[in-house]
């Protein structure tokens, strides 16, 4: 089923939800890992992370700077070329920028109305290169 759902570039990847994705740390302090990072969903193919998704449950008309910093940190640490923030409502100014060589986007997965249609719209937007 996943081949019929996922965009072609992700069809063969392993989907790692937060509980299986492993914990990474941004730094070490006195030999101990600090600043734990666990993205909500990542897509792995072999040793490479292709895409990171992070869901936001807050509704806001604007992107939060901290959310963007979080995604860049995740992607940089995991050597991932793309990171997507997922919001439950459309933003006034969606993000689609390349920052430090990482494509950072915001997408919507609306929880209002028909979830099947919302999922199809999300997958269509996810596939846009």
PyMOL commands that place a pseudoatom at each C-alpha (Angstrom):
pseudoatom trace, name=CA, resn=UNK, resi=1, chain=A, elem=C, hetatm=0, pos=[0.000, 0.000, 0.000]
pseudoatom trace, name=CA, resn=UNK, resi=2, chain=A, elem=C, hetatm=0, pos=[2.773, 2.427, 0.840]
pseudoatom trace, name=CA, resn=UNK, resi=3, chain=A, elem=C, hetatm=0, pos=[4.000, 2.452, -2.781]
pseudoatom trace, name=CA, resn=UNK, resi=4, chain=A, elem=C, hetatm=0, pos=[0.583, 3.732, -3.848]
pseudoatom trace, name=CA, resn=UNK, resi=5, chain=A, elem=C, hetatm=0, pos=[0.594, 6.427, -1.164]
pseudoatom trace, name=CA, resn=UNK, resi=6, chain=A, elem=C, hetatm=0, pos=[4.108, 7.813, -0.830]
pseudoatom trace, name=CA, resn=UNK, resi=7, chain=A, elem=C, hetatm=0, pos=[5.799, 10.015, -3.405]
pseudoatom trace, name=CA, resn=UNK, resi=8, chain=A, elem=C, hetatm=0, pos=[8.206, 8.034, -5.628]
pseudoatom trace, name=CA, resn=UNK, resi=9, chain=A, elem=C, hetatm=0, pos=[11.288, 9.490, -3.924]
pseudoatom trace, name=CA, resn=UNK, resi=10, chain=A, elem=C, hetatm=0, pos=[10.137, 8.016, -0.583]
pseudoatom trace, name=CA, resn=UNK, resi=11, chain=A, elem=C, hetatm=0, pos=[8.645, 4.684, -1.724]
pseudoatom trace, name=CA, resn=UNK, resi=12, chain=A, elem=C, hetatm=0, pos=[11.620, 2.532, -0.694]
pseudoatom trace, name=CA, resn=UNK, resi=13, chain=A, elem=C, hetatm=0, pos=[12.429, 4.437, 2.487]
pseudoatom trace, name=CA, resn=UNK, resi=14, chain=A, elem=C, hetatm=0, pos=[11.852, 3.200, 6.004]
pseudoatom trace, name=CA, resn=UNK, resi=15, chain=A, elem=C, hetatm=0, pos=[9.395, 5.329, 7.959]
pseudoatom trace, name=CA, resn=UNK, resi=16, chain=A, elem=C, hetatm=0, pos=[10.670, 6.016, 11.457]
pseudoatom trace, name=CA, resn=UNK, resi=17, chain=A, elem=C, hetatm=0, pos=[8.120, 7.403, 13.899]
pseudoatom trace, name=CA, resn=UNK, resi=18, chain=A, elem=C, hetatm=0, pos=[9.501, 9.211, 16.922]
pseudoatom trace, name=CA, resn=UNK, resi=19, chain=A, elem=C, hetatm=0, pos=[9.401, 6.035, 19.009]
pseudoatom trace, name=CA, resn=UNK, resi=20, chain=A, elem=C, hetatm=0, pos=[11.678, 4.180, 16.533]
pseudoatom trace, name=CA, resn=UNK, resi=21, chain=A, elem=C, hetatm=0, pos=[13.790, 6.978, 15.100]
pseudoatom trace, name=CA, resn=UNK, resi=22, chain=A, elem=C, hetatm=0, pos=[16.394, 6.945, 17.820]
pseudoatom trace, name=CA, resn=UNK, resi=23, chain=A, elem=C, hetatm=0, pos=[17.566, 9.810, 19.932]
pseudoatom trace, name=CA, resn=UNK, resi=24, chain=A, elem=C, hetatm=0, pos=[20.216, 12.200, 18.739]
pseudoatom trace, name=CA, resn=UNK, resi=25, chain=A, elem=C, hetatm=0, pos=[21.910, 14.928, 20.684]
pseudoatom trace, name=CA, resn=UNK, resi=26, chain=A, elem=C, hetatm=0, pos=[23.020, 18.265, 19.358]
pseudoatom trace, name=CA, resn=UNK, resi=27, chain=A, elem=C, hetatm=0, pos=[26.119, 18.490, 21.551]
pseudoatom trace, name=CA, resn=UNK, resi=28, chain=A, elem=C, hetatm=0, pos=[28.160, 17.029, 24.371]
pseudoatom trace, name=CA, resn=UNK, resi=29, chain=A, elem=C, hetatm=0, pos=[28.911, 18.718, 27.686]
pseudoatom trace, name=CA, resn=UNK, resi=30, chain=A, elem=C, hetatm=0, pos=[31.604, 17.158, 29.888]
pseudoatom trace, name=CA, resn=UNK, resi=31, chain=A, elem=C, hetatm=0, pos=[31.311, 13.965, 27.861]
pseudoatom trace, name=CA, resn=UNK, resi=32, chain=A, elem=C, hetatm=0, pos=[27.557, 13.699, 28.315]
pseudoatom trace, name=CA, resn=UNK, resi=33, chain=A, elem=C, hetatm=0, pos=[25.035, 14.205, 25.521]
pseudoatom trace, name=CA, resn=UNK, resi=34, chain=A, elem=C, hetatm=0, pos=[22.865, 17.322, 25.797]
pseudoatom trace, name=CA, resn=UNK, resi=35, chain=A, elem=C, hetatm=0, pos=[20.028, 18.877, 23.799]
pseudoatom trace, name=CA, resn=UNK, resi=36, chain=A, elem=C, hetatm=0, pos=[18.071, 15.734, 22.937]
pseudoatom trace, name=CA, resn=UNK, resi=37, chain=A, elem=C, hetatm=0, pos=[16.412, 15.674, 19.539]
pseudoatom trace, name=CA, resn=UNK, resi=38, chain=A, elem=C, hetatm=0, pos=[13.638, 13.327, 18.411]
pseudoatom trace, name=CA, resn=UNK, resi=39, chain=A, elem=C, hetatm=0, pos=[11.828, 14.383, 15.247]
pseudoatom trace, name=CA, resn=UNK, resi=40, chain=A, elem=C, hetatm=0, pos=[8.243, 13.153, 14.957]
pseudoatom trace, name=CA, resn=UNK, resi=41, chain=A, elem=C, hetatm=0, pos=[8.763, 11.222, 11.699]
pseudoatom trace, name=CA, resn=UNK, resi=42, chain=A, elem=C, hetatm=0, pos=[11.813, 10.631, 9.553]
pseudoatom trace, name=CA, resn=UNK, resi=43, chain=A, elem=C, hetatm=0, pos=[12.288, 8.731, 6.302]
pseudoatom trace, name=CA, resn=UNK, resi=44, chain=A, elem=C, hetatm=0, pos=[15.491, 6.675, 6.048]
pseudoatom trace, name=CA, resn=UNK, resi=45, chain=A, elem=C, hetatm=0, pos=[16.970, 4.925, 3.046]
pseudoatom trace, name=CA, resn=UNK, resi=46, chain=A, elem=C, hetatm=0, pos=[20.020, 2.902, 4.050]
pseudoatom trace, name=CA, resn=UNK, resi=47, chain=A, elem=C, hetatm=0, pos=[22.142, 5.167, 6.226]
pseudoatom trace, name=CA, resn=UNK, resi=48, chain=A, elem=C, hetatm=0, pos=[20.647, 8.385, 4.854]
pseudoatom trace, name=CA, resn=UNK, resi=49, chain=A, elem=C, hetatm=0, pos=[17.779, 10.380, 6.294]
pseudoatom trace, name=CA, resn=UNK, resi=50, chain=A, elem=C, hetatm=0, pos=[15.829, 11.743, 3.299]
pseudoatom trace, name=CA, resn=UNK, resi=51, chain=A, elem=C, hetatm=0, pos=[13.165, 13.783, 5.045]
pseudoatom trace, name=CA, resn=UNK, resi=52, chain=A, elem=C, hetatm=0, pos=[12.147, 14.903, 8.523]
pseudoatom trace, name=CA, resn=UNK, resi=53, chain=A, elem=C, hetatm=0, pos=[8.550, 15.785, 9.466]
pseudoatom trace, name=CA, resn=UNK, resi=54, chain=A, elem=C, hetatm=0, pos=[7.623, 17.570, 12.660]
pseudoatom trace, name=CA, resn=UNK, resi=55, chain=A, elem=C, hetatm=0, pos=[3.999, 18.148, 13.623]
pseudoatom trace, name=CA, resn=UNK, resi=56, chain=A, elem=C, hetatm=0, pos=[2.836, 21.275, 15.372]
pseudoatom trace, name=CA, resn=UNK, resi=57, chain=A, elem=C, hetatm=0, pos=[-0.470, 21.223, 17.183]
pseudoatom trace, name=CA, resn=UNK, resi=58, chain=A, elem=C, hetatm=0, pos=[-0.643, 24.921, 17.842]
pseudoatom trace, name=CA, resn=UNK, resi=59, chain=A, elem=C, hetatm=0, pos=[-2.592, 27.085, 15.495]
pseudoatom trace, name=CA, resn=UNK, resi=60, chain=A, elem=C, hetatm=0, pos=[-0.831, 30.199, 14.439]
pseudoatom trace, name=CA, resn=UNK, resi=61, chain=A, elem=C, hetatm=0, pos=[-1.009, 32.455, 11.465]
pseudoatom trace, name=CA, resn=UNK, resi=62, chain=A, elem=C, hetatm=0, pos=[2.774, 32.824, 11.479]
pseudoatom trace, name=CA, resn=UNK, resi=63, chain=A, elem=C, hetatm=0, pos=[5.669, 30.449, 11.664]
pseudoatom trace, name=CA, resn=UNK, resi=64, chain=A, elem=C, hetatm=0, pos=[7.500, 30.500, 14.945]
pseudoatom trace, name=CA, resn=UNK, resi=65, chain=A, elem=C, hetatm=0, pos=[11.232, 31.200, 14.670]
pseudoatom trace, name=CA, resn=UNK, resi=66, chain=A, elem=C, hetatm=0, pos=[11.929, 28.517, 17.282]
pseudoatom trace, name=CA, resn=UNK, resi=67, chain=A, elem=C, hetatm=0, pos=[10.185, 25.903, 15.098]
pseudoatom trace, name=CA, resn=UNK, resi=68, chain=A, elem=C, hetatm=0, pos=[12.377, 26.807, 12.138]
pseudoatom trace, name=CA, resn=UNK, resi=69, chain=A, elem=C, hetatm=0, pos=[15.520, 26.661, 14.285]
pseudoatom trace, name=CA, resn=UNK, resi=70, chain=A, elem=C, hetatm=0, pos=[14.432, 23.273, 15.618]
pseudoatom trace, name=CA, resn=UNK, resi=71, chain=A, elem=C, hetatm=0, pos=[13.999, 21.852, 12.116]
pseudoatom trace, name=CA, resn=UNK, resi=72, chain=A, elem=C, hetatm=0, pos=[17.326, 23.201, 10.888]
pseudoatom trace, name=CA, resn=UNK, resi=73, chain=A, elem=C, hetatm=0, pos=[19.010, 21.666, 13.948]
pseudoatom trace, name=CA, resn=UNK, resi=74, chain=A, elem=C, hetatm=0, pos=[17.353, 18.293, 13.324]
pseudoatom trace, name=CA, resn=UNK, resi=75, chain=A, elem=C, hetatm=0, pos=[18.230, 18.281, 9.630]
pseudoatom trace, name=CA, resn=UNK, resi=76, chain=A, elem=C, hetatm=0, pos=[21.794, 19.491, 10.125]
pseudoatom trace, name=CA, resn=UNK, resi=77, chain=A, elem=C, hetatm=0, pos=[22.519, 16.942, 12.857]
pseudoatom trace, name=CA, resn=UNK, resi=78, chain=A, elem=C, hetatm=0, pos=[20.980, 14.102, 10.805]
pseudoatom trace, name=CA, resn=UNK, resi=79, chain=A, elem=C, hetatm=0, pos=[22.601, 15.305, 7.545]
pseudoatom trace, name=CA, resn=UNK, resi=80, chain=A, elem=C, hetatm=0, pos=[19.132, 15.519, 6.011]
pseudoatom trace, name=CA, resn=UNK, resi=81, chain=A, elem=C, hetatm=0, pos=[18.430, 17.710, 2.966]
pseudoatom trace, name=CA, resn=UNK, resi=82, chain=A, elem=C, hetatm=0, pos=[14.764, 18.478, 3.734]
pseudoatom trace, name=CA, resn=UNK, resi=83, chain=A, elem=C, hetatm=0, pos=[12.608, 19.224, 6.771]
pseudoatom trace, name=CA, resn=UNK, resi=84, chain=A, elem=C, hetatm=0, pos=[8.881, 19.955, 6.891]
pseudoatom trace, name=CA, resn=UNK, resi=85, chain=A, elem=C, hetatm=0, pos=[6.798, 21.545, 9.621]
pseudoatom trace, name=CA, resn=UNK, resi=86, chain=A, elem=C, hetatm=0, pos=[3.186, 20.330, 9.580]
pseudoatom trace, name=CA, resn=UNK, resi=87, chain=A, elem=C, hetatm=0, pos=[0.468, 22.612, 10.940]
pseudoatom trace, name=CA, resn=UNK, resi=88, chain=A, elem=C, hetatm=0, pos=[-3.249, 21.856, 11.509]
pseudoatom trace, name=CA, resn=UNK, resi=89, chain=A, elem=C, hetatm=0, pos=[-4.301, 25.108, 9.813]
pseudoatom trace, name=CA, resn=UNK, resi=90, chain=A, elem=C, hetatm=0, pos=[-2.919, 26.993, 6.819]
pseudoatom trace, name=CA, resn=UNK, resi=91, chain=A, elem=C, hetatm=0, pos=[-0.390, 29.704, 7.601]
pseudoatom trace, name=CA, resn=UNK, resi=92, chain=A, elem=C, hetatm=0, pos=[-0.743, 33.212, 6.184]
pseudoatom trace, name=CA, resn=UNK, resi=93, chain=A, elem=C, hetatm=0, pos=[2.818, 32.964, 4.865]
pseudoatom trace, name=CA, resn=UNK, resi=94, chain=A, elem=C, hetatm=0, pos=[3.853, 29.339, 4.274]
pseudoatom trace, name=CA, resn=UNK, resi=95, chain=A, elem=C, hetatm=0, pos=[7.559, 28.613, 4.279]
pseudoatom trace, name=CA, resn=UNK, resi=96, chain=A, elem=C, hetatm=0, pos=[9.548, 27.086, 1.429]
pseudoatom trace, name=CA, resn=UNK, resi=97, chain=A, elem=C, hetatm=0, pos=[13.145, 28.218, 1.731]
pseudoatom trace, name=CA, resn=UNK, resi=98, chain=A, elem=C, hetatm=0, pos=[16.593, 26.713, 1.523]
pseudoatom trace, name=CA, resn=UNK, resi=99, chain=A, elem=C, hetatm=0, pos=[18.509, 27.550, 4.677]
pseudoatom trace, name=CA, resn=UNK, resi=100, chain=A, elem=C, hetatm=0, pos=[22.124, 26.384, 5.075]
pseudoatom trace, name=CA, resn=UNK, resi=101, chain=A, elem=C, hetatm=0, pos=[21.547, 23.950, 2.222]
pseudoatom trace, name=CA, resn=UNK, resi=102, chain=A, elem=C, hetatm=0, pos=[18.425, 22.468, 3.861]
pseudoatom trace, name=CA, resn=UNK, resi=103, chain=A, elem=C, hetatm=0, pos=[15.005, 22.871, 2.261]
pseudoatom trace, name=CA, resn=UNK, resi=104, chain=A, elem=C, hetatm=0, pos=[12.613, 23.875, 5.042]
pseudoatom trace, name=CA, resn=UNK, resi=105, chain=A, elem=C, hetatm=0, pos=[8.893, 23.927, 4.261]
pseudoatom trace, name=CA, resn=UNK, resi=106, chain=A, elem=C, hetatm=0, pos=[5.612, 24.260, 6.066]
pseudoatom trace, name=CA, resn=UNK, resi=107, chain=A, elem=C, hetatm=0, pos=[2.593, 22.200, 5.015]
pseudoatom trace, name=CA, resn=UNK, resi=108, chain=A, elem=C, hetatm=0, pos=[-0.936, 21.837, 6.323]
pseudoatom trace, name=CA, resn=UNK, resi=109, chain=A, elem=C, hetatm=0, pos=[-2.733, 18.699, 7.445]
pseudoatom trace, name=CA, resn=UNK, resi=110, chain=A, elem=C, hetatm=0, pos=[-6.135, 20.004, 8.390]
pseudoatom trace, name=CA, resn=UNK, resi=111, chain=A, elem=C, hetatm=0, pos=[-7.898, 18.190, 11.207]
pseudoatom trace, name=CA, resn=UNK, resi=112, chain=A, elem=C, hetatm=0, pos=[-11.214, 19.824, 10.322]
pseudoatom trace, name=CA, resn=UNK, resi=113, chain=A, elem=C, hetatm=0, pos=[-13.521, 18.095, 7.881]
pseudoatom trace, name=CA, resn=UNK, resi=114, chain=A, elem=C, hetatm=0, pos=[-12.730, 14.990, 5.858]
pseudoatom trace, name=CA, resn=UNK, resi=115, chain=A, elem=C, hetatm=0, pos=[-9.416, 13.510, 7.040]
pseudoatom trace, name=CA, resn=UNK, resi=116, chain=A, elem=C, hetatm=0, pos=[-9.089, 11.337, 3.913]
pseudoatom trace, name=CA, resn=UNK, resi=117, chain=A, elem=C, hetatm=0, pos=[-9.223, 14.442, 1.707]
pseudoatom trace, name=CA, resn=UNK, resi=118, chain=A, elem=C, hetatm=0, pos=[-6.831, 16.281, 4.028]
pseudoatom trace, name=CA, resn=UNK, resi=119, chain=A, elem=C, hetatm=0, pos=[-4.417, 13.361, 3.770]
pseudoatom trace, name=CA, resn=UNK, resi=120, chain=A, elem=C, hetatm=0, pos=[-4.601, 13.320, -0.019]
pseudoatom trace, name=CA, resn=UNK, resi=121, chain=A, elem=C, hetatm=0, pos=[-3.957, 17.083, -0.191]
pseudoatom trace, name=CA, resn=UNK, resi=122, chain=A, elem=C, hetatm=0, pos=[-1.015, 16.694, 2.192]
pseudoatom trace, name=CA, resn=UNK, resi=123, chain=A, elem=C, hetatm=0, pos=[0.536, 13.870, 0.149]
pseudoatom trace, name=CA, resn=UNK, resi=124, chain=A, elem=C, hetatm=0, pos=[0.113, 15.910, -3.037]
pseudoatom trace, name=CA, resn=UNK, resi=125, chain=A, elem=C, hetatm=0, pos=[1.906, 18.892, -1.436]
pseudoatom trace, name=CA, resn=UNK, resi=126, chain=A, elem=C, hetatm=0, pos=[4.567, 16.601, 0.004]
pseudoatom trace, name=CA, resn=UNK, resi=127, chain=A, elem=C, hetatm=0, pos=[5.396, 15.340, -3.480]
pseudoatom trace, name=CA, resn=UNK, resi=128, chain=A, elem=C, hetatm=0, pos=[5.889, 18.777, -5.000]
pseudoatom trace, name=CA, resn=UNK, resi=129, chain=A, elem=C, hetatm=0, pos=[9.589, 19.208, -5.696]
for i in range(1, 129): cmd.bond("trace and resi %d" % i, "trace and resi %d" % (i + 1))
show_as sticks, trace
zoom trace
